[in-house]
C-alpha cells in the first residue's frame, strides 16, 4: 500500500526588533514645474524622471527628431480656456437673460401652454422648447408659424427661424 507523502513543517524565523533596519525615506521630487511657452503663458508641466528623459532623447536621436513635449505639457486651467472662448464668441448679455425669454414666451403662447412648455434657449436662430406632455408637443407643432411670428415680434425680427420642441 502506498503511503501519503509527508508534509514539511513550516519554520518561522523571529528577528529581534533591534536587528530590523529602518526603511529608507522616499525621495521627494516635485511632480510639476512651471514652464513658459512660446505664446507667453506660464503653465504647469509634469516633471519627467531621468529614465523617461533618457528614453525620450534616445528615441529622438534614433528617429532624427526633436523630443516632443510630454503628454501633459499643454495643461491649462479652466479659467484661461473659458476666458479665451468667451472673447472669441459674439455673445450679447441679452442672449443670457432668462427673464426676457420667459416674458417673450408667455406673450407668444397662451397662458396654459406657457405653464406646460418652457422656452429653454434660442441658439443659431432656433428656439428650443421643452414640453411636459406629448399632447402639448403636438399643439406646439401645430402652432409653430404663429409662435415664430410672436417671438420675432417680441425679441426682434429675424431672431427666430425655427422652433425645436423636445418632450421631457
N, C-alpha and C positions, 0 to 999 in steps of 0.2 A: 504494500500500500504506500501511496505517495504521501509525503507529509508537506504541509504548507510551509512556504519559505518564511524564515524568521525576519521580523522587522528589526531594523536598527533602532537603538534608543537615541532619542534626541538629547544632545548635550547643550547646556546653556553655559555661556561664559559671563561671569559677573565682572564688570570693570568698576573699580572704585571711583568715586566721584572726583577725587584729586587727580586721577590719571586722565580724565576726559579733557581734551583741549577745547578751548572756546572756538566757535566758528569765526572765520574772518568776516569783518564788516563788509557789506556790499558797497561797491564803488558807486558814488553818487554822481551822475552826469546829468546835465540838463537835457530834456527831450527836444526843446525848441530853441532857436536863436532868432533874433530879429535881423532881417536882411532887406536892404534897399534894392528895389528893382528899377528897370530902365524907365518906367513911367513915373518914377519919383515916389511911389508908395512904399511904405515900410510894412512888411508882413512877417508873421512868424513862419519859420521853415524848420522842418524836422531835422534834427541833428543825426547824421549817419555815423555808424560805428566805423572804426578803422577798417574792418574787414569789408564792410559794404563799400567804402570809398575805394579800396584797392580793387575790388571786383569790378566796380563801375569803370575805373581807369583802365583796367586790363581789357575789358570789352571794348572801350573806346579806342585803345591802341590797336587792338586786333582788327576791328572793323574800319578804322581810319576816320572816326567821327568823334566830335567833342562829347564828353559825358553829358547826358541830359540832366535836367533838374529832377530831384526826387518827386514822387507822385504828389506829395502834399505840399509842394513848394508854392503853389498858387492858391493857398488857403486865404480867404478874405472873410472879414466879419460881415454879418448880415446888414449892419447899418450902412456900410460903404456900398454894398450891392444895391440895396433899396434906394439909396440916395442917387446913385447913377441911373437906375431905371426910371425913377420919377422925373429926373431932369430931362431924360430923352423923350418921355411921353408928353403928348399935347393934352393935358388934363386941366379942366377948369374946376374950380371949387364947387360950382353949382352942380357938376355931374355927381358929386358925392352926397348932395343934400337929400336925405330920405324924406324930409317933410315936404319938399317940393314935388317929389314923385308921388307921394301918397295923396296930396291935395289934387294933383292933376288926374290921378286915377279915380278919385271919388267924383270928380267932375265928368269924367269920360263914361262911366258906367252908372247903373242905378245903385241906390244905397244897399240893396240886398246883395247884388253882385260884388260890391266893394267889400262887404264883410266876408264873402265866400271865396274871393280871389284877391291876390296881392300882387302888385307890380313890384318885382324884385329889383330890376335894373334896366337900363337902356344901354346896350352895347352894340356899337357899329350899326346904329340906326335900327336895331331890333329890340323891341320891348319884350322883356322876359317876364311872364306872368305865371304864378303858382296857384293852382286851384285846390279846393278841398274835396271836390266830388266830381266824378265823370260827367254828370248831368250839367254841372256848371261849366265844365270844359266845352261841352257841346254847344252850350248857349253862347259862350265867348267866341267860339269859332264861327258861329253864325253871325255874330255882331262885329267881326274883325274890321270891315271897312269903316263903320261908324266909330269904332274905338280909335283907329288910326287918325281919322279926321279930328276927333275930340282931343287926342293927345297932342297933335300938331298945333291945334288952336291954343292949348294951354302952355306948351313948352317951347313953341316956336316952329315955324313952317320948315318942313324937311327934317325934323328931328327924329321922326319915326317913320320907317317904310314898311316894316313887317312886325307881326306880333307872334311870338313863340309861346305856346301855352303848355305847361307841364302839370301833370296831376301829381299831387303828393307833397 
